[in-house]
Amino acid sequence: MHYLLRKQVVLFFFVLICCASRVSAQQEIYRRNHDDMPYYFGLTLGYNFSSLHISKSPYFLQNDSIMSAEPGSSGGIAMGLLATARLSDHWQVRANPQLIIGGSKYIAYTLSKTQPGEASFQNQTLPTTLVSFPFQLKFNSDRIGNFRTYLLGGIKFDTDLSSNSTARNADDIIKIKRNDLGFELGIGFNFYLPFVTISPEIKISNGLSNLHKVDPNLKYSRALDQILSRMIVFSIHFED
């Protein structure tokens, strides 16, 4: 599924680049001095596919009560602010704080041994609302008419506003840490219009810190070692 999604995304952006390059070369040039501005601001709307990457603990291999533990992904929306500062003709730095709503993560367990009244299939759902603080370095291509491509990379700090919710702190649910640090890589496109620049963008975001708070009294937690965050983000920026 993820492989097909990546192929469709690559094909979509390839066609987008080809069409935009042809059309932009024939249009009137808008916002000629925009790239010389020392800084500018904008708004962000986005959609993300978030998931967890897990590694099993020795308990999982030594105990046969849990047959499998597989993470699942879901989607959420993002809204944020954008601040970009110019370093040179091709380099910029950017801050893009966002509120990410939805995108709950889950881990599906299959049990071989169950307690009375316990189902053999358990879905541990972890509802999530994130405040994300990405700081990125951008490399911009030369402008072709009203079109430009850019690459970006950087770090982000996330804090989970749902970490203290009742659903997340139930005794039978695995515990996830509140804060996360990760890195981001992406590609985007600037479309210059008369009064605004619209910039569709795709990026991958991988967490670097282990989110798992081990609960030795919970078999679902004992079966896991590390839990890392993963995210694919589609964004549209509206830049001043």
Solvent accessible surface area in square Angstrom, and as a share of the most:
residue,aa,sasa,rsa
1,M,185,0.82
2,H,91,0.41
3,Y,136,0.52
4,L,103,0.51
5,L,40,0.20
6,R,131,0.48
7,K,109,0.46
8,Q,118,0.52
9,V,22,0.13
10,V,104,0.60
11,L,113,0.56
12,F,122,0.51
13,F,21,0.09
14,F,127,0.53
15,V,73,0.42
16,L,42,0.21
17,I,54,0.27
18,C,60,0.36
19,C,70,0.42
20,A,9,0.07
21,S,30,0.19
22,R,184,0.67
23,V,79,0.46
24,S,6,0.04
25,A,72,0.56
26,Q,152,0.67
27,Q,85,0.38
28,E,123,0.55
29,I,51,0.26
30,Y,59,0.23
31,R,54,0.20
32,R,167,0.61
33,N,115,0.59
34,H,7,0.03
35,D,32,0.17
36,D,93,0.48
37,M,69,0.31
38,P,94,0.59
39,Y,128,0.49
40,Y,6,0.02
41,F,116,0.48
42,G,11,0.11
43,L,103,0.51
44,T,1,0.01
45,L,98,0.49
46,G,14,0.14
47,Y,94,0.36
48,N,1,0.01
49,F,64,0.27
50,S,2,0.01
51,S,25,0.16
52,L,6,0.03
53,H,92,0.41
54,I,19,0.09
55,S,43,0.28
56,K,72,0.31
57,S,13,0.08
58,P,91,0.57
59,Y,51,0.19
60,F,36,0.15
61,L,146,0.73
62,Q,150,0.67
63,N,52,0.27
64,D,91,0.47
65,S,15,0.10
66,I,6,0.03
67,M,124,0.55
68,S,35,0.23
69,A,0,0.00
70,E,100,0.45
71,P,48,0.30
72,G,11,0.10
73,S,43,0.28
74,S,33,0.21
75,G,29,0.28
76,G,5,0.05
77,I,89,0.45
78,A,2,0.02
79,M,85,0.38
80,G,13,0.13
81,L,110,0.55
82,L,4,0.02
83,A,37,0.28
84,T,2,0.01
85,A,37,0.29
86,R,81,0.30
87,L,103,0.51
88,S,47,0.30
89,D,103,0.53
90,H,62,0.27
91,W,106,0.37
92,Q,5,0.02
93,V,58,0.33
94,R,6,0.02
95,A,27,0.21
96,N,0,0.00
97,P,47,0.30
98,Q,11,0.05
99,L,63,0.31
100,I,13,0.06
101,I,69,0.35
102,G,35,0.34
103,G,5,0.05
104,S,32,0.21
105,K,15,0.07
106,Y,69,0.26
107,I,0,0.00
108,A,19,0.14
109,Y,0,0.00
110,T,47,0.27
111,L,7,0.03
112,S,58,0.37
113,K,118,0.50
114,T,61,0.36
115,Q,123,0.55
116,P,135,0.85
117,G,92,0.88
118,E,42,0.19
119,A,58,0.45
120,S,65,0.42
121,F,119,0.50
122,Q,43,0.19
123,N,78,0.40
124,Q,7,0.03
125,T,62,0.36
126,L,3,0.01
127,P,50,0.31
128,T,11,0.07
129,T,35,0.21
130,L,18,0.09
131,V,34,0.19
132,S,5,0.03
133,F,78,0.32
134,P,1,0.01
135,F,116,0.48
136,Q,7,0.03
137,L,79,0.40
138,K,0,0.00
139,F,84,0.35
140,N,1,0.01
141,S,44,0.28
142,D,100,0.52
143,R,58,0.21
144,I,84,0.43
145,G,16,0.16
146,N,4,0.02
147,F,4,0.02
148,R,10,0.04
149,T,29,0.17
150,Y,1,0.01
151,L,97,0.48
152,L,10,0.05
153,G,20,0.19
154,G,21,0.20
155,I,102,0.52
156,K,8,0.03
157,F,86,0.36
158,D,5,0.02
159,T,21,0.12
160,D,7,0.04
161,L,89,0.44
162,S,18,0.12
163,S,16,0.10
164,N,124,0.64
165,S,42,0.27
166,T,125,0.72
167,A,59,0.46
168,R,7,0.02
169,N,71,0.36
170,A,38,0.29
171,D,135,0.70
172,D,83,0.43
173,I,24,0.12
174,I,0,0.00
175,K,42,0.18
176,I,22,0.11
177,K,86,0.36
178,R,102,0.37
179,N,73,0.38
180,D,11,0.06
181,L,86,0.43
182,G,0,0.00
183,F,66,0.28
184,E,6,0.03
185,L,95,0.47
186,G,16,0.16
187,I,55,0.28
188,G,0,0.00
189,F,0,0.00
190,N,1,0.01
191,F,46,0.19
192,Y,2,0.01
193,L,68,0.34
194,P,67,0.42
195,F,185,0.77
196,V,43,0.25
197,T,0,0.00
198,I,49,0.25
199,S,0,0.00
200,P,25,0.16
201,E,4,0.02
202,I,23,0.12
203,K,6,0.03
204,I,78,0.40
205,S,1,0.01
206,N,33,0.17
207,G,3,0.03
208,L,109,0.54
209,S,42,0.27
210,N,45,0.23
211,L,11,0.05
212,H,6,0.03
213,K,104,0.44
214,V,93,0.54
215,D,34,0.18
216,P,93,0.58
217,N,136,0.70
218,L,18,0.09
219,K,38,0.16
220,Y,14,0.05
221,S,0,0.00
222,R,76,0.28
223,A,0,0.00
224,L,3,0.02
225,D,67,0.35
226,Q,80,0.36
227,I,0,0.00
228,L,28,0.14
229,S,12,0.07
230,R,68,0.25
231,M,13,0.06
232,I,34,0.17
233,V,7,0.04
234,F,51,0.21
235,S,5,0.03
236,I,78,0.39
237,H,0,0.00
238,F,74,0.31
239,E,2,0.01
240,D,87,0.45
